[in-house]
Amino acid sequence: MTYKEFLMYLEENFDGYKIFMQKAIDFQQEKNKNRPAKKRWDQAKVEKAAYEMWKQGMQTLYNNLKTQIKSAISYKWTEYIVQHEVLENLQDTISDLNFIE
């Protein structure tokens, strides 16, 4: 499974994605409020920054899983993810997640 496929899999099958994105957007909006008025970002840029946070966090997870799975075959990845309750553990982590500046 490539990193891009991994992201797509999570975004389509993992409820925590929406929770993460909402927390990240809220964080980016708070940061945006502290910028001078002329330098504030529009909503699209805020959302893009939040998505970059998602990608960065999931890159770390992907790299860790890649060392464990050692296969490019997608079903091996999904098997491992289900067997080791990766999504459940990730859900717990995201639920407890708080972004601070």
Contact map, one row per residue, 1 for C-alpha under 8 A:
11101100000000000000000000000000000000000000000000000000000000000000001111001000000000000000000000000
11111100000000000000000000000000000000000000000000000000000000000000000100000000000000000000000000000
11111110000000000000000000000000000000000000000000000000001001000000000000000000000000000000000000000
01111111000000000000000000000000000000000000000000000000000000000000000000000000000000000000000000000
11111111100000000000000000000000000000000000000000000000000000000000000000000000000000000000000000000
11111111110000000000000000000000000000000000000000000000000001000000000000000000000000000000000000000
00111111111000000000000000000000000000000000000000000010010000000000000000000000000000000000000000000
00011111111100000000000000000000000000000000000000000000000000000000000000000000000000000000000000000
00001111111111000000000000000000000000000000000000000000000000000000000000000000000000000000000000000
00000111111111001000000000000000000000000000000000000000000000000000000000000000000000000000000000000
00000011111111101000000000000000000000000000000000000000000000000000000000000000000000000000000000000
00000001111111000000000000000000000000000000000000000000000000000000000000000000000000000000000000000
00000000111111100000000000000000000000000000000000000000000000000000000000000000000000000000000000000
00000000111111111000000000000000000000000000000000000000000000000000000000000000000000100000000000000
00000000001011111110000000000000000000000000000000000000000000000000000000000000000000000010000000000
00000000000001111111000000000000000000000000000000000000000000000000000000000000000000000110011000000
00000000011001111111100000000000000000000000000000000000000000000000000000000000000000000000000000000
00000000000000111111110000000000000000000000000000000000000000000000000000000000000000000000000000000
00000000000000111111111000000000000000000000000000000000000000000000000000000000000000000000011000000
00000000000000011111111100000000000000000000000000000100000000000000000000000000000000000000010000000
00000000000000001111111110000000000000000000000001100100000000000000000000000000000000000000000000000
00000000000000000111111111000000000000000000000000000000000000000000000000000000000000000000000000000
00000000000000000011111111100000000000000000000000000000000000000000000000000000000000000000000001100
00000000000000000001111111110000000000000000000001101100000000000000000000000000000000000000000000100
00000000000000000000111111111000000000000000011011000000000000000000000000000000000000000000000000000
00000000000000000000011111111100000000000000000000000000000000000000000000000000000000000000000000000
00000000000000000000001111111110000000000000000000000000000000000000000000000000000000000000000000110
00000000000000000000000111111111000000000000011011000000000000000000000000000000000000000000000000000
00000000000000000000000011111111100000000000010000000000000000000000000000000000000000000000000000000
00000000000000000000000001111111110000000000000000000000000000000000000000000000000000000000000000000
00000000000000000000000000111111111000000000000000000000000000000000000000000000000000000000000000001
00000000000000000000000000011111111000011000010000000000000000000000000000000000000000000000000000000
00000000000000000000000000001111111100010000000000000000000000000000000000000000000000000000000000000
00000000000000000000000000000111111100000000000000000000000000000000000000000000000000000000000000000
00000000000000000000000000000011111110110000000000000000000000000000000000000000000000000000000000000
00000000000000000000000000000000111111110000000000000000000000000000000000000000000000000000000000000
00000000000000000000000000000000001111110000000000000000000000000000000000000000000000000000000000000
00000000000000000000000000000000000111110000000000000000000000000000000000000000000000000000000000000
00000000000000000000000000000000001111111000000000000000000000000000000000000000000000000000000000000
00000000000000000000000000000001101111111100000000000000000000000000000000000000000000000000000000000
00000000000000000000000000000001000000111111110000000000000000000000000000000000000000000000000000000
00000000000000000000000000000000000000011111110000000000000000000000000000000000000000000000000000000
00000000000000000000000000000000000000001111111000000000000000000000000000000000000000000000000000000
00000000000000000000000000000000000000001111111100000000000000000000000000000000000000000000000000000
00000000000000000000000000000000000000001111111110000000000000000000000000000000000000000000000000000
00000000000000000000000010011001000000001111111111000000000000000000000000000000000000000000000000000
00000000000000000000000010010000000000000011111111100000000000000000000000000000000000000000000000000
00000000000000000000000000000000000000000001111111110000000000000000000000000000000000000000000000000
00000000000000000000000010010000000000000000111111111000000000000000000000000000000000000000000000000
00000000000000000000100110010000000000000000011111111100000000000000000000000000000000000000000000000
00000000000000000000100100000000000000000000001111111110000000000000000000000000000000000000000000000
00000000000000000000000000000000000000000000000111111111000000000000000000000000000000000000000000000
00000000000000000000000100000000000000000000000011111111100000000000000000000000000000000000000000000
00000000000000000001100100000000000000000000000001111111110000000000000000000000000000000000000000000
00000010000000000000000000000000000000000000000000111111111000000000000000000000000000000000000000000
00000000000000000000000000000000000000000000000000011111111100000000000000000000000000000000000000000
00000000000000000000000000000000000000000000000000001111111110000000000000000000000000000000000000000
00000010000000000000000000000000000000000000000000000111111111000000000000000000000000000000000000000
00100000000000000000000000000000000000000000000000000011111111100000000000000000000000000000000000000
00000000000000000000000000000000000000000000000000000001111111110000000000000000000000000000000000000
00000000000000000000000000000000000000000000000000000000111111111000000000000000000000000000000000000
00100100000000000000000000000000000000000000000000000000011111111100000000000000000000000000000000000
00000000000000000000000000000000000000000000000000000000001111111110000000000000000000000000000000000
00000000000000000000000000000000000000000000000000000000000111111111000000000000000000000000000000000
00000000000000000000000000000000000000000000000000000000000011111111100000000000000000000000000000000
00000000000000000000000000000000000000000000000000000000000001111111111000000000000000000000000000000
00000000000000000000000000000000000000000000000000000000000000111111110000000000000000000000000000000
00000000000000000000000000000000000000000000000000000000000000011111110000000000000000000000000000000
00000000000000000000000000000000000000000000000000000000000000001111111000011001000000000000000000000
00000000000000000000000000000000000000000000000000000000000000000111111100000000000000000000000000000
10000000000000000000000000000000000000000000000000000000000000000100111110011000000000000000000000000
11000000000000000000000000000000000000000000000000000000000000000000011111011000000000000000000000000
10000000000000000000000000000000000000000000000000000000000000000000001111111000000000000000000000000
10000000000000000000000000000000000000000000000000000000000000000000000111111100000000000000000000000
00000000000000000000000000000000000000000000000000000000000000000000000011111110000000000000000000000
00000000000000000000000000000000000000000000000000000000000000000000101111111111000000000000000000000
10000000000000000000000000000000000000000000000000000000000000000000101111111111100000000000000000000
00000000000000000000000000000000000000000000000000000000000000000000000001111111110000000000000000000
00000000000000000000000000000000000000000000000000000000000000000000000000111111111000000000000000000
00000000000000000000000000000000000000000000000000000000000000000000100000011111111100000000000000000
00000000000000000000000000000000000000000000000000000000000000000000000000001111111111100000000000000
00000000000000000000000000000000000000000000000000000000000000000000000000000111111111100000000000000
00000000000000000000000000000000000000000000000000000000000000000000000000000011111111000000000000000
00000000000000000000000000000000000000000000000000000000000000000000000000000001111111000000000000000
00000000000000000000000000000000000000000000000000000000000000000000000000000000111111111000000000000
00000000000000000000000000000000000000000000000000000000000000000000000000000000111111111100000000000
00000000000001000000000000000000000000000000000000000000000000000000000000000000110011111110000000000
00000000000000000000000000000000000000000000000000000000000000000000000000000000000011111111000000000
00000000000000000000000000000000000000000000000000000000000000000000000000000000000011111111100000000
00000000000000010000000000000000000000000000000000000000000000000000000000000000000001111111110000000
00000000000000110000000000000000000000000000000000000000000000000000000000000000000000111111111000000
00000000000000000000000000000000000000000000000000000000000000000000000000000000000000011111111100000
00000000000000000000000000000000000000000000000000000000000000000000000000000000000000001111111110000
00000000000000010011000000000000000000000000000000000000000000000000000000000000000000000111111110000
00000000000000010010000000000000000000000000000000000000000000000000000000000000000000000011111110000
00000000000000000000000000000000000000000000000000000000000000000000000000000000000000000001111111000
00000000000000000000000000000000000000000000000000000000000000000000000000000000000000000000111111100
00000000000000000000001000000000000000000000000000000000000000000000000000000000000000000000000111110
00000000000000000000001100100000000000000000000000000000000000000000000000000000000000000000000011111
00000000000000000000000000100000000000000000000000000000000000000000000000000000000000000000000001111
00000000000000000000000000000010000000000000000000000000000000000000000000000000000000000000000000111
